[in-house]
Structure formats: structure tokens, C-alpha cells
Amino acid sequence: MASYLLIEHNGPWPHDALREAPMPEETREFLLNQNSKVLLIRRPDRQHQGVRGFYATPDGIRGARFQDLGEIADSDPREWPAVQTDLYLVCTQGKRDACCAQFGRPVVEALAKVRPEETWEVSHLGGHRFAANVLVLPSGDVFGRVTPDDVPALLGADPRLMRGTSWLSPQEQAEALLAGPVNEVVAEPGRVSCRDTETSPLTSWQQKS
């Protein structure tokens, strides 16, 4: 992943949030044509005024404020002002997967109590079976199976909660976590979502012998 583009949108978030959520069509076309991973974000209390946008790369975060979603298509995220902040993005998109709403929302509530300005709900991050999933920017670190009680450990970047770093490829992430070269191997089939009634093929990474 080279960059993320995060756009505030209070919902509703259908199954395919970016393609189906209500917004001006010129804004949707603009977002769909970006060379970034585009995600929708919202405050847990939905009380934020206007629309915030963030553009994140490994080098940092840029941000802008808009009166409404219609203004975004006239801007260039790469030219937004730099902002000094961390963002804690918790996947809560229940229409995509029930796990994310069930496990993500309690984590959002707990995290917002200690990081109110930095905490956002976010649309589909992937890896439903690891819910609650949390993406931290600009580090790119992704944490999984986070519970409300894990919030202090999350803020300390506890490696036991870490799934990987989104700026790296899957193989690079596995090599970083396992501290050496790895092989991709076929794993036991498993459920990829708490909604699944059947298993799906899975792969995993193992250290090279």
C-alpha cells in the first residue's frame, strides 16, 4: 500500500461503502479514480462538523476540512497541509461483516475515551476473522483481535496484537514478524468471517528451515 485517502462520511455504509454510500457522483468518481486505498471514516458520536479528509503515506499525514462532500473533487490530497497527528482507525462496517460491528464498536468507544481526537470508525479494512481490527497511521501498523481491555496495549503498539504493517507486502510483513526469510504454505481451510458457515482455502507463512 503506497497511500491511504480517508474521507469523513457519517453513513450509512452499505456493503460496498465507496460505490454505494450516498454522496455526489462527481465526488464518488473522483475517489474511485485515486491511486490510493480510499476508506470512509466517521466520528463515533457522528457530531463532527463539516467533512475531514486525510491523506496518509509512510512519510506522514496531510489533512483538509470541507463544508461538504461535494468540495472534495476540486482538491488534490497530495497538496493538503501536513498535520501532526496519529489516527486510530477501527473497522466497524457491519454491512460488510457482522464481526466488525460486533467487536469493533466496543473498541471504538474505549479508544475514544483516551484518544478522542485521533479515534475514527473506518470502512472495510479486511481480515474479518481478526476483528476487532485497528489500523494506525502514519505507522501503517495493523492490530487484530483487539478488545476494549487491550486499548492500553494497543496504544503501546504491543506486538502480541500486531497483524502486520500495511506499507509492506504480505511476504515482507511475515518476514518482519518472524525475523527472517519465509515460505508461503497452504494452511488448513478456515472461516474468514463470523458470518461464514463454510470454510475457505487459506495460506500462511512459515520460516524457511
C-alpha positions in Angstrom: 0.0 0.0 0.0 1.5 3.3 -1.1 -1.1 5.7 0.4 -4.5 6.0 2.1 -7.1 8.5 1.4 -9.6 8.8 4.3 -12.9 10.8 3.8 -15.3 11.6 6.5 -18.8 10.2 5.8 -21.4 9.7 8.6 -23.2 6.9 6.7 -25.0 4.8 6.0 -22.2 2.5 4.8 -23.6 -0.3 2.5 -21.7 -3.5 1.7 -19.5 -1.6 -0.9 -19.2 1.6 1.0 -17.4 3.7 -1.6 -19.5 2.6 -4.5 -22.9 2.6 -2.7 -22.8 5.2 0.1 -24.8 8.4 -0.6 -22.5 11.1 -2.0 -22.3 13.4 -5.0 -21.5 11.4 -8.1 -18.6 13.7 -9.0 -17.1 13.0 -5.6 -17.5 9.3 -6.0 -15.9 9.3 -9.4 -13.0 11.4 -8.0 -12.5 8.9 -5.2 -12.7 5.8 -7.4 -10.0 7.2 -9.6 -7.5 7.9 -6.9 -4.2 5.9 -6.8 -4.7 5.3 -3.0 -6.6 3.0 -0.8 -9.8 5.0 -0.2 -11.7 4.4 3.0 -14.6 6.2 4.6 -14.3 7.4 8.2 -16.6 8.8 10.8 -16.6 10.0 14.4 -18.0 7.6 16.9 -20.6 10.2 18.1 -21.3 11.5 14.5 -21.1 15.0 15.9 -18.2 16.4 13.8 -19.0 19.5 11.8 -18.2 19.5 8.1 -16.1 16.9 6.4 -12.5 16.0 7.2 -10.1 14.4 4.8 -6.7 12.7 5.5 -4.0 11.6 3.0 -1.5 9.3 4.6 1.8 7.9 3.4 4.7 6.3 5.3 6.1 9.9 5.5 3.2 11.4 7.4 -0.4 12.7 7.2 -1.9 15.6 5.3 -5.4 16.9 6.2 -8.1 19.2 5.0 -11.6 20.4 6.0 -14.5 20.8 3.7 -18.0 22.1 4.1 -19.5 19.1 2.3 -18.5 16.1 0.3 -19.1 18.0 -3.0 -15.9 20.1 -2.4 -13.5 17.2 -2.3 -13.4 16.7 -6.1 -11.8 20.1 -6.5 -8.8 19.4 -4.3 -5.5 17.5 -4.6 -4.9 15.4 -1.4 -1.2 15.4 -2.1 -1.2 19.2 -1.6 -3.3 19.3 1.6 -1.4 20.8 4.6 0.7 18.4 6.7 -0.8 17.6 10.1 0.9 16.3 13.2 -1.3 13.5 14.4 -1.8 9.8 14.8 -5.0 8.2 13.5 -6.6 5.1 15.2 -9.0 3.6 12.7 -11.3 0.8 13.9 -13.3 -1.2 11.3 -17.0 -1.1 12.2 -18.6 -1.8 8.8 -21.3 -4.2 9.9 -22.9 -4.3 6.4 -19.7 -5.8 5.1 -19.2 -8.2 8.0 -21.1 -8.6 11.3 -17.8 -9.3 13.2 -16.6 -5.7 12.6 -19.7 -4.1 14.1 -19.9 -6.6 17.0 -16.3 -6.4 18.1 -15.2 -3.1 16.6 -17.7 -0.7 18.2 -16.8 -1.5 21.8 -13.1 -0.9 20.9 -14.0 2.5 19.3 -15.9 3.5 22.5 -13.0 2.5 24.7 -10.3 4.1 22.5 -12.3 7.4 22.1 -12.2 7.9 25.9 -8.4 8.2 25.8 -7.8 9.4 22.3 -10.9 11.3 21.4 -9.4 13.4 18.5 -7.5 10.6 17.0 -10.1 7.9 17.0 -12.3 7.2 14.0 -14.6 4.4 12.8 -13.5 3.2 9.3 -15.0 1.2 6.5 -13.7 -2.3 5.5 -10.1 -3.0 6.4 -10.1 -6.7 5.5 -9.4 -9.7 7.7 -12.8 -10.0 9.3 -11.7 -13.1 11.3 -9.3 -10.8 13.2 -12.0 -8.4 14.3 -11.7 -6.0 16.0 -9.2 -4.6 13.5 -7.3 -1.4 14.1 -5.2 0.5 11.6 -2.8 3.1 13.0 -1.5 5.8 10.7 1.1 7.0 9.7 2.9 4.0 11.1 0.7 1.6 9.0 0.6 -0.9 11.8 -2.5 -3.2 11.8 -3.7 -4.8 15.0 -6.2 -7.7 15.3 -8.5 -9.3 17.8 -8.3 -6.1 19.9 -10.7 -5.9 22.8 -11.7 -2.9 24.9 -9.3 -4.1 27.6 -6.5 -4.2 25.1 -6.6 -0.4 24.4 -3.6 0.4 26.7 -1.6 -2.4 24.9 -2.7 -1.1 21.5 -1.5 2.4 22.4 1.8 0.9 23.3 2.0 -1.0 20.0 2.1 -4.4 21.8 3.5 -6.8 19.2 1.2 -9.6 20.6 -1.8 -7.7 18.9 0.0 -6.9 15.7 -1.1 -8.4 12.4 1.5 -6.6 10.3 2.3 -3.3 8.6 0.2 -2.2 5.7 3.0 -0.4 3.9 4.7 -3.8 3.4 3.8 -6.7 1.1 2.4 -9.8 2.8 5.7 -11.6 2.5 7.6 -8.6 3.9 5.2 -8.4 6.8 5.7 -12.1 7.6 9.5 -11.7 7.4 9.4 -8.8 9.8 7.2 -10.6 12.3 9.1 -13.8 12.1 12.5 -12.1 11.8 13.8 -14.0 8.8 13.0 -15.4 5.3 9.7 -17.2 4.9 7.8 -19.6 2.6 4.2 -19.3 1.7 2.4 -22.6 2.5 -1.1 -23.9 2.3 -2.9 -23.8 5.6 -5.9 -25.6 7.0 -9.1 -24.2 5.5 -10.9 -21.9 7.8 -13.7 -19.4 8.2 -12.7 -15.9 7.0 -15.8 -14.2 8.6 -18.0 -14.8 11.6 -20.9 -14.9 9.1 -19.3 -17.9 7.2 -21.0 -21.3 7.5 -18.3 -23.0 5.4 -14.5 -22.8 5.3 -12.4 -21.2 2.6 -8.8 -22.0 1.4 -6.1 -20.2 3.4 -2.4 -19.7 3.1 0.2 -18.9 5.8 3.8 -18.0 6.1 6.5 -20.2 7.8 10.1 -19.5 8.5 12.5 -21.1 6.0 14.4 -24.0 7.5 
